Amino acid sequence: MKRIRIFTGQFFLMALMILGLASCCQVSEKLSLADAGQVIRTRKFVDLTHAFAPGIPHWPGFPDEKTEILYWYEPGVGKLGGGFYAQSFTLVGQWGTHVDSPAHFAKGMRTVDQIDVKEMIMPLVVIDVHEKVAKNPDYVITMEDVKRWEKEHGPISEGAFVAMRSDWCRRWPDMKAMQNKDANGVAHYPGWSLEVLKYLYEDRKITASGHETTDTDPGIATSKDDYSLETYILQQNHYQIELLTNLSEVPEAGALLVVAFPKPLGGSGFPARVFAILP
């Protein structure tokens, strides 16, 4: 079988390789982006994004979203007039399924508008710990979990997006259930570990990571205002995605992740649209 040559600018050829779509014999080196796009459109897409609205789960220190109808089809409804439908949204950047830029926790590092678009299409790695979380809501991902994934699928590839599947998203949109606080006000939800994050970012050189909870750090840590794990990621000049959903619908390996978000100048974060293309 011929090796596929990846020409400069032809990213979809790499996407095909990631998705395992270029496995047939005698693959043409002249495969065009249009050809690649046609193949990708035949694959299943899974939306990993919560719809946002006032009252959704969020970090307790943030104010709630406010929406307002400025124009409505008929007169008398919109604040500014009628004839069409337009709204205003007032919300914190870290709202719903969202991107945290490095500048969110690290002064002087990249803001949302400075994240390169090449960092928005990545191989997706899903480390599934949902059964362990079901038994222990304070569970933190371990190197044993990562090594188990690599034993089954091979080394995590450079430039990948690594997601922690905990199935915590099934508690959405109940804020109390997401926080899962005990009688003393201590939150109990899963999180990452520093050992794993260092391995992923420093050894495997991944592009970004994400999770289904409101925070990178487990609830027992954030209850003590300890956000050291989120600080670590952002200080590496990488971004993260919080409040993902539907990770149970994608495979542990072989999918492609697309992360898209607006480009607010100097923005610390913004709601994102995240989806997976399945192999």
QUIVENCOR-V482627 format. One line per field, one symbol per residue. ss: DSSP state (H for helix, E for strand, - for the rest). phi: phi as a letter, one per 30 degrees, with the letter a starting at -180 (. if undefined). psi: psi as a letter, one per 20 degrees, with the letter a starting at -180 (. if undefined). A space follows every 10 residues. Layout:
BEGIN
ss: ???
phi: ???
psi: ???
END
This chain:
BEGIN
ss: ---------- HHHHHHHHH- ---------- --HHHHHHHH H---EEE-E- ---------- -----EEEEE EE-------- EE---EEEEE -------EEE -HHH------ -HHH--HHHH EEEEEEEE-H HHHHH----E --HHHHHHHH HHH------- EEEEE--HHH H---HHHHH- E-----E--- E--HHHHHHH HHH----EEE E-------HH HH-----HHH HHHHH---EE EE-E--HHH- ----EEEEEE E-------EE EEEEEEE--
phi: .ddddcdeic dddddddddi dccddhdddc ecdddddddd ddddcbdccd dcaejdeaee dcdddbbbdd bbecdjcddc lbjacbbcbc adedbidbcc dedebbejcd cedcdddddc bbdcccccbd dddddbdcdc dbdddddddd ddbjeddeid ccccdciddd ddcddddddh dddciddbbd adbdeddddd dccdhddaba acddbddded dddchccddd eeedddiccb ccidbiddcc ddbjdccccb adbddiddaa ebcbbccdd
psi: pqqppoqpim hhghggggik iliqqlppij prhggghggh iirppppkpq pqrpiqqrph iqrqqpqpoh qqgqqigqhi aahrpqrqpo qqhmpborpo rhihiopiap rgiipqhiji oqpppoookh hhhhhnijpp qrhhgghggh hhirqpqpjr ppqooijhii iqkogghghl qahjjpqnqr arqhgggggg hhgilrgrrr ririqgqqhh ghikkokhgg ggghijkqrr pqlrrkiijq rhqirppppq qrmppjqhrq qqopqqoq.
END
